[in-house]
Amino acid sequence: MKSFQVPILSTSLLGLCLLSGLDMRPAHADFVFGEPMNLGAPVNSSLGDMFPVLSLDGLELYFTSDRSGGHGSTDIWVAKRASVQDPWGPPANLGPNVNTSAWESAWSMSADGLTLYFDSGGPSGRCYHTTRATIDAPWEPRVDLGPAIGAGTGEGIISYDGLELYFISSSWAGGYGGWDTWVSTRASVSDPWGTPVNLGPTVNTPYADAPTWISPDGLTLLLTSDRPGGLGNFDVWMLTRPSKASAWGQPRNLGSSINTIYAEEIMSVSLDGQWCYIDDFGGPHPGGLGWEDIWQVPILPIVDFNADGKVDLDDLKLLIDNWGTDNTLYDIGPYAWGDGIVDAQDLMVLAEHMVTETALAQ
């Protein structure tokens, strides 16, 4: 996989308040991915380590593994670290409140870090959650997600507000074939989940289409899919919508900076939007330790808008000329995938890169 040359930085710079403009051109992607880094031992082992779920504070990494010391086929484990600069500590098994002699697979965590979602049990498996009173408390016995979700369900994600639950099923009537993505909603976090709705033919295909991550604002959804148009096996695809009340737009493949002839899925993105965590769930990538490994990949905004090899005033002019539009090429903030409008958030990101490039040139 290729790397982009300008490093991504935080978006805290508040200077350079400038003015306005217009235009719209669809882009293949308004960001790229840097070189993947294998998390190595002790997170990865010689066996299968997959489905990384990062806590919002970045200090806990939950994942699924068939390493020794578990309770069954695959178990859920957690690695912890003292700060985001520290290495991951040795993984601990979540124990019998969560894991059984069947398989368990972690797939999402609530924004407050107090509820973990997973699936378990074989071909007619079900989805569960486990809760804890505080971040330092043990996980309580697992609880079925309820009759609306039912059997034959698996891998999914919970929205940051806790009101949308996306998951897969290949056995329910009304699907389009393979794994389909369904969504269940609820009015509040204390309400039961409602009747699931298939996301329809824009999202689902006769192939496998599984949701893996949703952005904090609920407007960007990532899938892993083996649909035609990819680079091989399972690829990462992205969908967006202008509001939570809107339908999801057409999926787009995120290209060769993340997708390869192997299988990829992005299961977690750090809260600052600088890193994503993927697993090679279809088999080993070159450089891995085992059959399936967890990798960390930087997410890099494209800030050299005119592709002249420099981040300078010409790029600033292009951003200003597109001010107030939804042109994805210039929508680079507050995260690399943008927020649907070219505005001060994008200006701050570009300004930081201009300052960095100027400093490097001196």
Salt bridges, closest charged atoms under 4 A:
ASP30 OD1 - ARG252 NH2 3.77
ASP49 OD1 - ARG67 NH2 2.75
GLU60 OE2 - LYS80 NZ 3.67
GLU60 OE1 - ARG132 NH2 2.69
GLU104 OE2 - ARG142 NH1 3.10
ASP144 OD2 - ARG126 NE 2.49
ASP161 OD2 - LYS244 NZ 2.83
GLU164 OE1 - ARG241 NH2 3.09
ASP209 OD1 - ARG227 NH2 2.59
GLU264 OE2 - HIS285 NE2 3.26
ASP312 OD2 - LYS310 NZ 3.93
ASP321 OD2 - LYS317 NZ 2.89
